[in-house]
Amino acid sequence: MKNKVQSLKQGSCILTEKPFVHVLKSKYRKERCDHCFASEKVFRCSGCNYVYYCNRNCQTEAWALHKVECPFLKKIAPRIVPDAARVLARIILKLQRGGDLEKGFYTETCFRKFRDLMSHYHEIRTDPKRQEHLESLSMVLHDLLGENLMPNHTELQGIYGRVCVDLEELYQKNITLFLVPLQLVVNGFNILDGEMNSIGTGIYLGVSVVDHSCTPNAVATFEGTTLSIRAIADIPSLDWSQIFISYVDLMQTPADRRAELKANYYFLCTCSRCINPEESQRMEVASCPNRNCEHPVIVLDGKDPLKCDECDTKVTEEFRSEFHEVRDFTKLQLASMRDVASDLDVCSICLARQKNVLHSLNLWHTKTLDLAFESAIEMGKWQEARTFGQLLLPGFRKYNGDFNPLLGLLYMKLGKIELFLEHIKEARDYLLEASKILRVTHGENHSLYRIQLIPLLMQTSN
């Protein structure tokens, strides 16, 4: 916990907290330590044969809670416990053993306990989808814990409301963009590794005080399961009513951001970015019909004649129709992509159709470049990845902001690619840009900065 300060400079660590409970995603249980989430050689717990640890120390630290759940996991073997059910089970077991007294401090004297978290009782009770999800989890928990340890329905709904949205559904959507740090539970966080991949879920009591903004002045980053809130802008004082992170992917339209926040967090965002109608228009700009003009053009749905503000070129009805057709085609393709190889092919088709129609800063063009970049990396097509990454940078910065972990990672990935292609000067330029961002979002002591980025920079030194 950081001492109270008069002002917070950009890059300051405002709060650091370990989770009240945390759960590794089941698909990683044989690859990562169940306690620290380290990706190392792991050894199976001889009791339940379900969880794995990287060393004796982690197993010892985890034993206080795992010794209670261990026989239950053994009992239902070889079944895999759904992630959301294991989160709830761990909370139930911890609360029954004094966990309701545990405090998560967010200042020297202010703290939250589990019962202080918002339960969203009314919203959950009147949400058929949530009720169906809770019912299915209740049956799993009954099999896992047995009748004697199961809380009554009202208590279980109170715990569920403080914790869960449909984790499985959100994991399938792969919402890891700041994303989130992309918060995937009502009062918890989607725990990310150094590459911003979702590896688990953690419930953090003190950090739950942090509110959402679509223009955040802080970010949440992870070192293992330890969460840190860091300032990405100067903040006058440690006033939690003025410190914000983003709960959702900022690379979305205002309507999509608001819908996600309403569905998963039960509030309607009324920030200037969400309620300003021009925000959506600026995100979905067209290229100027004049090929020699790079100025973006807002293509409205109205019938009034339009023209470019820069060169006065008229926007014809045919061009406007083509714009809507290409945009809608892109949205449909992005929503349906699943396989890496086909993703890259479809992205290339979309980008070809977008040329001279969608502006280079158009949201859907940026999203297409992002997917094309990642797909090319996964396929080892480094020249193509380099091209996509370079084109992606301006739009990625526009939507995520100047100090976002994802932007820092994009620069770092481009630096790695340039190193692989033996473009040393270009690699160094990208890695220095990554350093400026990650020093703020992660700090110089974070393993991503110290162990991954710095050695790459050293390879570019003369």
Residue, then its C-alpha position, 0 to 999 in steps of 0.5 A: m500500500k502506498n502512503k498518502v501523497q499530496s499529488l500523484k505524478q504520471g507513472s506513480c503507483i497509486l495502489t497495489e493489492k493481492p487478491f481476496v481470492h483468485v482462480l487460474k483459468s482451467k485451460y491453463r491449470k497444467e501449464r501455470c502455477d495455480h497460486c502465482f500464475a507463473s508459466e513454468k514447469v509445474f507439479r501436480c497437487s498429490g491430494c486432488n490431482y487437479v491443481y499444479y504449483c511451480n514450487r513448494n513455496c507457492q504450494t505452502e502459501a496457497w495451502a490455507l485455502h486449497k486444503v479446504e477445497c482440495p477434497f472437493l476437487k478430488k471428489i468430482a474428478p475427472r470433471i473440470v470445474p467451470d471457472a465461475a463456479r470455482v471463484l464462487a466456491r473459493i469465496i464461499l469457503k473463505l467467508q465461512r472461515g473468517g474471510d468476511l473480516e478481511k480488509g482491502f485498504y485503498t488509503e492508510t485508513c479506508f478499506r473495504k470488506f467483501r460485504d461492502l462490495m455492491s451486490h446488484y441484488h435487484e438487477i440480478r434478480t430481475d435479469p433472466k440471463r443472470q438467473e439462468h447462469l446462477e442456477s447452473l452454477s448453483m447445481v455445480l456448486h451443490d455437487l462440489l461442496g455438498e448440501n452442508l456448505m451451500p449457502n441459501h439461495t439469497e446468500l448465494q445470489g448476494i455473493y454472485g451479484r458481488v462477483c460474477v457476470d458470465l465469465e465463460e461467455l466473456y472469455q469466448k469473446n476474448i475481451t482483453l483489450f483495455l480491457v480491460p485491463l478489462q474487468l470481467v467481473v462486477n467487482g473483480f478483474n480479468i488477470l492478464d499476463g505480460e502480453m495482455n492475455s487473460i489467464g484468470t480472475g481475481i477479486y480485489l477488495g480495495v481496488s473495487v473503489v476505482d470507478h470507470s471512465c472512457t477517458p481514464n487517468a489510471v490503468a490496472t496492470f498485473e505482476g502475477t496475481t498482484l494488481s497495481i493501479r498506476a497513474i497515466a496522467d498527473i493527478p492533483s491528489l489521492d482522491w478516489s472520486q477523481i481516479f478512473i480506469s476503463y472497465v471496457d475495450l476503448m476501441q469500440t463505438p460509444a453505443d457498444r461501450r455503453a451497451e457493454l457497461k449496462a449489461n455487465y456493470y449495470f450503469l449507463c455511462t454518461c461521459s462526454r465521449c459517450i453522449n456526444p453524437e459527434e464522437s461516433q461520427r468521428m470514429e466512423v469517418a470516410s476517406c475524402p473522395n479526392r484521392n489527393c486529400e487525406h482529410p477525414v470526411i464525416v458521412l452522415d445518414g441525412k440527405d443534405p449534400l456533403k463535402c470535405d471541410e478541407c478541399d470542398t470535394k463533394v460527397t456523392e450519394e454513390f460514395r456514401s452508399e459504398f461507404h456504408e456497404v464497406r463498413d457493414f461488410t467489415k463489421l460482419q467479417l470481424a464478428s465472424m472470424r475464428d481461425v488465424a489463417s482464414d482471419l488473415d485472408v479475410c482481413s486482406i479482403c476487407l482492407a482491399r475493399q476499405k481502400n479509398v473508402l474508410h479513412s485510415l483512422n476509421l474505427w473498423h479499419t483500425k480493428t481490421l489492421d489489429l486483427a491482421f497484425e496479430s494473425a500475421i504474427e501467429m503465422g510467422k509472416w513477419q514482413e506482413a506483420r511489420t506492414f500491418g503494425q506500422l499502419l495500425l499505430p496511428g489509429f491504435r493511439k487515437y482510440n487507446g490513448d498515448f499511455n495505454p499498455l496495449l500501445g506499449l506492447l504494440y511498439m514492443k512487438l514491432g521492435k521485436i519484428e524489426l530485430f528479427l528482420e535485422h533492422i536495428k535502428e528501426a527496432r531501437d526506435y520502436l523499443l524506445e517508444a515502448s519504454k516511454i509507455l511501459r515505464v508509466t503503465h508498468g514501472e521499471n521494476h515490472s518483469l515485462y519492462r526489466i526482463q523483456l524490454i530492457p534486454l531487447l533494447m540492449q540488443t540494439s545498442n552499438 
